[in-house]
Structures are given as structure tokens and as C-alpha cells.
Amino acid sequence: MNSSGAEQEIKAAVAGFYAALNAIFIGDVGPMQEVWSHAGDVTYLGPDGGFQVGWPEVLADWQQQAGMKLGGTVRPEGFHVMMGQDLAIVQNYEKGENLNTGEGPQIVSSRATNLFRKEVGAWKMIGHHTDLLPYLETRFQQ
């Protein structure tokens, strides 16, 4: 596969992650389970300030967020893609809003780094790191 074909696969993986993130906002964790690797080395540094390592911890955090049903949508903007044979790093902005925060609608405008690994022929997320969102930071701190 040429590099533009591989980059299109990565962009499709990114689109899948943000579709899964928007499903979280309505309480559906299923799509997030599909886009992530279930390996022990995955990491999630979300907008709440937490640091989860390993699929069980990452999944538990997504389940907690799904239970909040924050509503709204977030979309990626301004991709920068760096690729190796089986690893890819995508940096982008996250833009949108959450509606059900307990404090009214809140704008989402943050930076994100997304890490992907090719596993059994499919690009799976192995890391997500985003800026803090003040309306979530105090809710999830452990």
C-alpha cells in the first residue's frame, strides 16, 4: 500500500474514534470498544486529568463518561499525521460542545494526540491524550 493509502486508513481510524466519542456522549460505549486495542499497554489521558493504563482501566473510564450522557458533539480539525509501518501518531484540535455538564453547555476546544497501532490488519487506538476541560477536571479526579 502506498503512503497516501496508509494515511487514508489512519484518517478513517481517527474518524472512527471521534464517531465513538460522540456515541459516548449519548451513553453508548460500544463503538469505543471497537476502535481501541484491548492490550495492556494502552493509555488514556483524558480531559479530566486522569491517567489510565491498560484496557480495563481505559474501558472503565469510558464507561463512566458514557454514564454521564454529556450530549453534544466533538469533531477533529487540523490533522498532522506521522506514520511508521505499524504505528501512527495523529495530532489535531478537538472542537465542539457538551450540553449536559451540570453547568449548561460548554465549549470544547482542545488539542489532542492520538496513537494507533496496526493489529491484525486494522488500525487500533493505543493512546489518547487531550487538554484538560475545567468542567470535567474536578468530576473525575481520583
N, C-alpha and C positions, 0 to 999 in steps of 0.2 A: 504494500500500500504506500502511495506517495505521501509526503509530509502534509499536503493540503487535505488529503483524505483522512489522515490520522487527526489532524486539527479539527476537522468537521465532527469526528467521533467524540472528541473531547468537548466541543461546544454542545453536542447533543447530551452528553453526560451532565454538563452544567445545567442545561435546560431541564433535565430530569430532576436534578437536585432542587432547583427553585420551584418546580411544579410540586415536588414532595413537601417543600417548606410551606407553600401555600395550602396544601392539604392539612398540614399540622394546624394551621390557623382555624380550620373548621373542625378539628378534633380527630382527624384521620391519620394515624401513624403508619398505616400500611405501605404507602408509596415510599416513605423514608426508609423502611426496612428493605425495600427493593434496591435502592440506589447505593446503599452503604455496603462496604465489605464487613463481614462479621468476624474479622480477625481480632486477635488480642492486642495488636499494636495500633489500632485506630485511635485518633484523638479528636476531641471536640472542645474548643474554647469559644463558647457562645457569648451572646450579648449580656448574660447575667454575671459574668466574671468567673464562672466555674472552669474547671479543667478536668474533663473526663478522659480516662484511658481505658481502652478495651471495649469491645462491642457491648457487653452487658451494661456498663456504666453509660455509654453513649445512648443506647436504646432507652434506658431508664430516664435520662434527661429529656429525650424527645417525647416519651410518653407523658412526662409531667407537663411539658409545654402543650401537648395536644389536649390535655385535660383543661387547660386554661381557655381554650377556644378564643384566641385573641382576635380573630377576624382580620379582614384586610388582605392586602397582597404586598409582596415584595418581589422586585424583578432585578436581575443583574444588568449592569451597564458598564461599558468601557473595559472590555476584556484585554488582558495581557496574558498570553499563553506561552509557557516554556515546557518543552517536551523532551523526554528521553524515550527509550524503546518501550519500557513498561511503567514509567512514572510520568506524571504531568502535574504542573503547578499552574493554577489559574488565579490571577488576581483581578478583582473587579470591585465596583461600587455596588452597594445594595440600596435600592430606592423604593419607597412605598410608604405604607402606613399600617398600623394596627389600630383596630377600632374599639375593642373591648378590654381596655387596660385597667379599668377601675379609676382612671384619671381622664377619661374621654379619649378621643382619637389622638394618636401620637405618630409623628412623622418618623420614618426610618430612613436614615441617610448615614451609611457607614461604609467602611472598607472591609473587604473580605479576602482571605486566601483559602483556596480550595485545593486539596491534594487528591489525586486519583492514581490508582494502580490498576494495571490490566491483570485481571484474574479470570482464568478460563475463558479467554477471548472477549471479555467485557470490561469496560472501564468502571471501576467501583470507587466511590469516595472513601478515602482513608483519613482525611483530616479536613476540618473546617475551623477557621479562626476568624472572628469578626470583632469589630469595635464594640465597646460597651454601650448599652442603651440604658440611660438612667432610670427609666420606668420599670426595667426588668432587673437591674443590678441588685436592688435590695430584696427582691422577691425570692431569688434563687440562691443567694449566698449561703454556703454551707459552713 
